[in-house]
Amino acid sequence: MTVHLYLSLIPEALIASMLSPEEFGAYYAVGTQKKSRGQAIFFEIDPKFRSDFFHIEEGVKRCVVHEDGSPKSSIYISVYRVLENIPVDAIQSLYLTTQDGRTLGLDKSTQFPKDEGGLHLYREISPVSPLVVSSQGPQGFYELIVKNPTSLIKLPAVCFAELRLGDLAEDPQKGKIGDLPYKNMEHLRNCLVSLKTKFVMTKMVDRLPSNGIPFRTVKNGFFVGNQKKMLFFPLPDEKELVSKHYQWWRSATM
């Protein structure tokens, strides 16, 4: 059987598995009796990738079928500093799995979303996971926290998603909330206002947001980058999700 390499982002881990991405997503999200239920977000890594930082060859060797012939679900290779030690060129596809185990695959795009101006809301996913507002578009935000930080905080690599702000992106004080599901909206408004009134480019909204990432609030897609390069994995718009991936979309919006 083929052995896949997966980079899980919540939690961060490098895993060898005989399961296909769809099977792995269901296993990882729904789990077994010893695991809790929750979202899964993971990259498939080039199976030829090797690094002195990871014992990949040993992990692959241990990924063998069970006595009954069923595939090995997971062999953990590393749970420490994984994202920063995998070249972005080794990253193939991104997979989003809902709490009930439905998986959507996203391909890389050579085109980044156009910065429409206004304010932005980002959910960092790995290696840290705060909710942050910024005056910078996705590429500027990546530059700010990975390549050219203006503060003492710097990440060697990061994966994040931009979330919808609706009217708040232009008018954080009076803009309509609409269907935005975020908790403590008054605090979010205040954080956004501070970007307009103070000389700051980012402000933390929540250090430890709970309940995973509401996929329906993702504005454009997911970004991953290190010191050398950033990749973009666009999320299809709602019309395409409904027409081509209805079961996943229905699960993601429940």
N, C-alpha and C positions, 0 to 999 in steps of 0.2 A: 504494500500500500504506500501511497505517496505521503511523505512527511512534510507538513507545512510549518512555516515559522510565522507566529503571530506576535505583534507588539500590542498588548493590551494597554489602554490608557487609564481605565478606572477599575482596579488599581493598575499602576504601571508595572509591567512584567513582560519578559520575553518567554514565549511558550512554544514548545514543539507539540504538534498534534497531527493525528491521522484523519481528523475530521475536516470536511470541506468548510469553507467560510460560513455557509448557512447552518451547517450542523454544529460548528463550533460556537456560533453566536447563540443558538438555542441552548446548548449545553452550558455556556458561560453565564447567560442571563437567567435562565430558569433553574439550572443547576440540578443537584441531587439533594438527598435528604440532609446532607451535611453543609449545604451552601444556601445562602440567602438569595432571594429573588431580587433582580434589579437590572438596570440597563447594562449594555456592553457596548463599548466603542473600541475598535481595534484596527490596526493596519495589518495587511499581509505583507511580509517581508520576502524579498528575493531568496528562494531556498538555497541559492549558492552562496549567500552572504556568510562570511566567516570573519572573526575578529579575535585578537588576543585577549580582549577584555571579557569575552564570554566563552564558556565551555560548550559551544554549539555542537561540535562533533560528538561529544559525549552524550549530550541531550538527545540528539538524533538517534544514536545507538540504543538508548534506553526506550525509545518510542517504538515499541513492538506490540504486535497483536496479543490479545488475551488468549487464554487456553481454549476458549469457546469460539475463537476466530473473530471476535468483535474488535474494532479498532481502538487503539489507545487514545483517550480523549485529551490528555494533557501531561506534559512533562515540563515543569518549571525550570528554566535555565538561569534566569536572573530576575530579581525584584528590586534592583538597586541601580540608579543612574543609567537606566536603559535607553531612554529617548536620546539623551545627549551623545551616546556612544554608537548610534546607528546612523550611517550617512543617509541623507534624504534621498539620494539616488537609489538606495536599496529598498525604499518604500514603494510598494506597488499600488494597492487599492485600499480604500478606507471602508469600513463596515460599521453600520449603526444598527444595533439590535434593541428592540423595545422590551419592556418588562415581561411580556408574554412570549418572547423568543422569535419574533419576526425580524428578519435581517434585510437591510437595504445596502447594496454596494455602490460606492461612489468612485469614479475615475478621476485621475488628475486632469487639470486643465492648463493649457499654456497661456490662458488669458485670465488676468485678475479682475475682480469687479471694479468698476469705475467709482472713484470716491465722489459721492454726491454732495459732500460738504455736511454741515451740521454736526451734531454730537453723535457719539457711538457708545454702544454697550457691548462689552466683551466678557465671555465666560472662558477663562483659562481652564484647560482640562488637565494638562500634565506639563511639567512635573509638579506644579502647584495649581490650586483650583479656585482662586478668588473670582468674584464678580467685580468688574472694573468699568468705569466710564472714562471716556477719553475724547479729546478734541481731534485726535488723529485717526485717519482712515486705517484699514488693516495693515497696509505696508508700512505706514508711519509708526503704527503701534508696535509692530514687530521690530522695526529699527530701534525704537525707543527702549525696549526691554531686553533685546538680545545683542544688537550690534553697537549702538551708540547711546547708552543710557545717560540721562541727565541727573540721575540720582545714584545712590550707592548700591541700589538693587539691580542685579544683572543676572539673567538666566543663560546657561550655555545652549539651551534649545527650548522650544515651547510649542505646544499645540493649543489652539484656541478657536472659538467660534464667535462670529458676530451675531448678536441677537437683535430683534426688532425693537425699535423705540417709538415708531409711529410719529404722531404729532410732537412728542416730547423731544425729538431730535432737533427741532427748530424752535420750539417754544416750551421749555421745560417747566415754566411757571403756570401757564394757562392751557397748554396743549391737552387735548382730550386723551384719556387713558384707553378708551376703546376696549378691545379684547385682550389687552396686555395682562398676563396672569401673575406678574411679579408681586412678591410680598413687600409690605412696607413702602408703598408708592410715594408717600410723603418724603421719606428718606432718600429715595431714588431721585425725586425732583430736586431736593436740596443739593445732592451731589452733582447733578447736571448743572444747576445754577452756578455752583462754585467754579465750574470750568469757564463760565462766561465772565465771572466777576473777579477771579483771582488769577495770578500768573502761574497756573499749573496746567499740565497737559493730560494728566490722569488723576483719578481719585478712586480709591477702593470703596465699593458699596457694601460688600459682604466678604469677610475673610474665609468663611466656611459655608458656602451655600449648600443646602440639603436637597434631597429628592431628585438628584440627577440633573440632566439637561432637558428642558421641555423642547423636544425636537421641532414642534410646530412654531416656536418662536425664533428659530434660526433664520436670519435675514438672507444670507447668500451662500454660506457654506462653511467649510473648516479649513484652517491654515496650520501648517507645520513648518518650522524652520530652525536652522542652527546658524552658526557664524558664517557659513558659506552660502546658504541658499534657502529660499522659502518655496513651498508648494501650496497649491490651492485645490481643494476638492469641492466643487460647486454642488449644492443641493438643488435638485429640480424644483421648479415653482409648483405651487399648489395644484394647478390645473394638470400638469404632467403626473404628479404624484397620485392624484385621484384617478386619472385615466389608465396609468400603467402600473401603479404600485398601490392599489386601493387598500389591500389588506394591511400592508405596513402602515400606510397613512392613517387608517382608521384606528389601528392600535396605538400609533404615536400621539393621536389627539384625544385619547380617552382619559 
